[in-house]
Amino acid sequence: MGKVTTSTLGDQALASRLTALIRDVPDYPKPGIVFKDITPLLGEPSAFAGAVDAIVAADWGGIDKIVGIEARGFILAAPVALAARVGFVPVRKKGKLPSASFEVSYALEYGEATLEVHQDAFTPGERVLIVDDVLATGGTVEATVDLVRRAGGKIVGVAVLMELSFLDARTRLTTAPAALADANLRTLLVA
């Protein structure tokens, strides 16, 4: 079973600052969904840098590549990769990558989607940290874990800005078939 950790990135002062900069948008993108809008946080440079720095500073046991999940995951993952001085790999929506790709379809909290990663994105055994903005039901992260493994990467962790704990994605991500094994699942904020 994965190392199920909670609020292990940053500190309480950072968490309070970040929370104040995330707004709830009710009934978006469809009725009944409360969208977590991180754009105010992204517009505040010290808060954005604090989030990136907290992810980079965590002990992941060594990282070779950072994976960002389309689309808001790119916004966090690219600066994390740059700060960590490692490569960035995009996991994209179907049809957006120009070369041979692996793909996986999955259910989201408000529909269905297909994600892809280039087949040559990783050298076998490269240590990979997946970074995303919000962990909701876990379907997107689960699909990304599958893609990274199929492409030869070894998952060392998943870092998310905010986890919606009431949707219990941790259970999904720490049980078969998506088990994170020895990888850490860490968040900056838990809602």
N, C-alpha and C positions, 0 to 999 in steps of 0.2 A: 504494500500500500504506500502511496505517496506521503511525503512529509506535509501534513496539513497544518499550515501556519496561518495566522491571522494578523493583519496589520503589522507586518514585520518590516515594512519599508518606511524609512523616515521616523519622525517623532510626532508627539501629540500636537505641538505647535504648528508643524507643517500640515498635519492632517486638518486642523481647524482652519488654517488659511485656505487650503485647497477646497474644503467643503463649502466655505463661504462663496467660492467663485464658481460653483457648479449649480446651474439652474435647472429646475424641473419644468418640462414643457408637457402639460397634460394632453392626452389624445393625439400624440404624434409618434410615429407616422400613421397611426390609425386609432380609432376609439378604444379606450381602455388601456392604452400603453402610456406610461409616463417616461418620456425621453429625458435622459441625463445629458444636458447641453454643456460641453466642456469649453466652448468658445470663449466665455469670459476668463477662464483660467488661462487659456492659451494667449490671451491678450495682455496678461499681467506677467511681464518677463521674469520677475524674481520667483513667482509661484511656479511658472512653467519650468524654470531652471531647477528649482527645488525638487520637483517631481522627477525630472530626468536624473539629477544627482543622486537622489535616494535609490533609484533603481540601479544605477551604476555602482554605487558604494556597497551594495549588498554582496555577501559572499556567496557566489554561485558555484564556486569550485572550478572556475575557469570557463571562459566562453570563447568560441571561435566565430560564431555568427549570431546576429540578432535577426529574428523574423518579425516582421510587422504585418498585421492583418488588415486588409483593405476595409474601410478607408481610414477611419480615425486612428487605427493602430499605427499607420504609417507616420502620423504626426508625432507620436511618442517614440516609436522604435527607431526612426532615422537619427534623431539627436542622441539617443542612448547608444547606438552603434558608433557614432562619431566620437562621443565622449569616452567610450570604452576602447576605441581604436581597433574595432573589429568590423567585419563585413556586415552589410545589410541585405536581407533577402525578402522581397515582397511576396506575400501570398495574396493572389488577386482573384477577382471574380472571373467566372468562365469567359473565355474568349479575349482576355486582356493581355495575355503573355504571348510573345512572338515565336517562341521555340517549343520543342517537344516538352510536354508537361504531364504531370500526374494530376488527376482531378478527383474530387469527392463531393457528393451531394449530401445535404443534411437539412434538418428542420430547424428553423429559427423560432424565436418567441412569437414572431408575427408573419411567418411565411416559410418559404423554402429557398435554398440557395445552393450554388456550386462554387467551390473554390479550387484554385490551381496553384501549383508551384512548378518551376522548371525542373526537369528530371536531373539536370546537372548542377543544381543549386548548392549541393553539399558534397564534399569529399567524404567517403564513408567514414563514419565515426566522429565527424566534427561535432563539437559540443554547441548546442543551440539553446538560446533563450528566446522564448516567444513573448512578445510584448503587445498588449492591447489596452484599449481605454476602459471598457466596461465588461465585466464578467456577469452575464445574466443567467441564462439556462445552461451555458457551457457547450452548446452545440457547435459554435464557431471555433472555440478552442479545441474541442474534441476532434473536429475535422482537420484542423491545422496540425495537431499532434500526429494524426494518421498520415498526412501528407509529408511532414518532415521525416518521419520514420521510413516511409516508402522511398523517399529520395536519399536515404542513407544517413541522415542526421541523428544524433543522440540528444534527446531532450534533457537539459539540466535544470530547466525551470520555466515557469510561466509567471510573468509580472503584469499586473493590471493596476490601473489607476483606481478604479472603484469596483467593488464586488457587491452585487445585489443579493445579500445573504438569504433573503426570504425565498429566493428561487432555488436555493440549495444546489448550485452547480458543483460545489466541492464533492458531494457524494458521487455525482456523475463522473467527475474527473479522477476520482481515486478508486473506482471500481472497474472491473473488466467490462468491455474490452479497451476502454480508454485509459486505463490505469497509468498514472504518471510515474510509477515505479519509484526510483530514488530522486525524482525531480521535485523541486520545491514549487509550491503554488503560493505566491506572495502578493499582497495588495497594499496600496497606500491607504485606501479608505474602504470601510465596510458600511453599507447602508442596509 
